[in-house]
Amino acid sequence: MATKRVLLAALFFIALGGFMLHYRIHPVWVLDKATGSLLFSGTNLLSNLFPLVDVVVVTLLFAFRRTAAYGFLLNGLIVIYGTIFMAHFSIAALWGKSAPISAWLVKSLLADIFILWGDFLVGKALYDAHLRG
């Protein structure tokens, strides 16, 4: 029982950290330098949607044995979409530049993708713990 709580807490904190990083990088309210006013960014809101769903919905689904399978499914979908979006962004940002391999590793979102997959593996361990009883 304690293992499930620890895994649930780990899943929550990884997701919360991901959401906080997304919110810092893609703020919903953006300062317009020309006018000095705050503007709403719908695109940035969408960028924060998956991490917010991960924090709230996936954590709640994993909290109960009956809904853990749905949490595992939703967590997996978020990881797949997040991997695709972040890999696409990295490739688009670095493509056509004469950047060495080290730049592709350091300046890309590869580290963020690894964290995302760590979130998935914690969810997998939690799902397995629910199956064992």
PLY file of the C-alpha trace (Angstrom):
ply
format ascii 1.0
element vertex 133
property float x
property float y
property float z
element edge 132
property int vertex1
property int vertex2
end_header
0.00 0.00 0.00
2.80 2.43 0.81
4.44 1.69 -2.55
1.29 2.79 -4.37
1.22 6.07 -2.45
4.88 6.74 -3.19
4.41 5.98 -6.89
1.29 8.16 -7.01
3.19 11.01 -5.36
6.09 10.55 -7.81
3.67 10.59 -10.75
2.03 13.75 -9.41
5.30 15.60 -8.81
6.77 14.69 -12.21
3.55 15.87 -13.88
3.45 19.04 -11.77
7.07 19.80 -12.65
6.27 19.31 -16.33
3.28 21.63 -16.06
5.33 24.30 -14.27
8.05 24.10 -16.95
5.44 24.40 -19.70
3.78 27.34 -18.01
7.12 29.11 -17.61
8.16 28.50 -21.22
4.68 29.05 -22.72
2.89 31.60 -20.50
-0.82 32.02 -21.15
-0.57 35.79 -20.67
2.14 37.35 -22.84
3.43 40.91 -22.48
3.08 42.90 -25.71
6.30 44.93 -25.93
4.75 47.54 -28.22
1.80 48.45 -26.02
2.92 47.14 -22.65
-0.36 45.28 -22.18
-0.95 41.63 -21.42
-2.34 39.54 -24.27
-3.98 36.14 -24.01
-2.26 33.41 -26.03
-4.55 30.57 -27.04
-1.63 28.67 -28.54
0.21 28.75 -25.23
-2.97 27.68 -23.46
-3.07 24.59 -25.66
0.61 23.95 -24.86
-0.32 23.80 -21.19
-3.39 21.62 -21.67
-1.66 18.21 -21.80
0.50 18.81 -18.70
-2.52 20.12 -16.79
-4.54 17.03 -17.73
-1.56 14.94 -16.63
-1.43 16.64 -13.22
-5.15 16.55 -12.47
-6.92 13.84 -14.45
-4.20 11.21 -14.74
-3.34 11.51 -11.05
-7.01 11.15 -10.07
-7.48 8.16 -12.36
-4.42 6.43 -10.91
-5.60 7.12 -7.36
-8.24 4.40 -7.58
-7.83 0.79 -8.62
-11.05 0.80 -10.69
-9.86 3.67 -12.90
-6.12 2.90 -13.00
-6.40 1.34 -16.47
-7.87 4.59 -17.80
-5.09 6.53 -16.11
-2.52 4.26 -17.72
-4.14 4.72 -21.14
-4.41 8.51 -20.83
-0.87 8.78 -19.47
0.41 6.76 -22.43
-1.45 8.96 -24.92
-0.04 12.11 -23.34
3.48 10.66 -23.49
3.10 9.72 -27.17
1.70 13.12 -28.14
4.26 14.96 -26.00
7.11 13.00 -27.55
5.89 13.75 -31.07
5.30 17.45 -30.41
8.62 18.02 -28.64
10.61 16.00 -31.18
8.96 17.94 -34.02
9.72 21.26 -32.34
13.36 20.26 -31.81
13.82 19.04 -35.36
12.17 22.14 -36.80
14.35 24.42 -34.68
17.63 22.68 -35.52
17.00 21.51 -39.09
19.14 23.16 -41.74
21.60 24.56 -39.24
25.16 23.35 -39.32
24.92 22.20 -35.74
27.10 19.38 -34.46
25.59 16.26 -32.93
26.27 17.65 -29.46
23.98 20.60 -30.21
21.23 18.22 -31.26
21.58 16.47 -27.91
21.93 19.53 -25.71
19.80 22.17 -27.46
16.94 19.85 -28.31
14.11 18.76 -26.05
15.58 15.28 -25.70
16.02 15.69 -21.94
12.39 16.75 -21.62
11.33 13.70 -23.64
13.32 11.48 -21.28
11.54 13.04 -18.28
8.22 12.45 -20.03
9.06 8.79 -20.51
10.10 8.60 -16.86
6.60 9.80 -16.03
5.22 6.98 -18.19
7.37 4.36 -16.47
6.26 5.53 -13.02
2.66 5.24 -14.26
3.40 1.72 -15.55
4.82 0.71 -12.16
1.74 2.16 -10.43
-0.57 0.34 -12.82
1.28 -2.93 -12.14
1.01 -2.30 -8.39
-2.78 -1.86 -8.78
-2.99 -5.15 -10.68
-1.13 -7.02 -7.95
-3.66 -5.82 -5.43
0 1
1 2
2 3
3 4
4 5
5 6
6 7
7 8
8 9
9 10
10 11
11 12
12 13
13 14
14 15
15 16
16 17
17 18
18 19
19 20
20 21
21 22
22 23
23 24
24 25
25 26
26 27
27 28
28 29
29 30
30 31
31 32
32 33
33 34
34 35
35 36
36 37
37 38
38 39
39 40
40 41
41 42
42 43
43 44
44 45
45 46
46 47
47 48
48 49
49 50
50 51
51 52
52 53
53 54
54 55
55 56
56 57
57 58
58 59
59 60
60 61
61 62
62 63
63 64
64 65
65 66
66 67
67 68
68 69
69 70
70 71
71 72
72 73
73 74
74 75
75 76
76 77
77 78
78 79
79 80
80 81
81 82
82 83
83 84
84 85
85 86
86 87
87 88
88 89
89 90
90 91
91 92
92 93
93 94
94 95
95 96
96 97
97 98
98 99
99 100
100 101
101 102
102 103
103 104
104 105
105 106
106 107
107 108
108 109
109 110
110 111
111 112
112 113
113 114
114 115
115 116
116 117
117 118
118 119
119 120
120 121
121 122
122 123
123 124
124 125
125 126
126 127
127 128
128 129
129 130
130 131
131 132
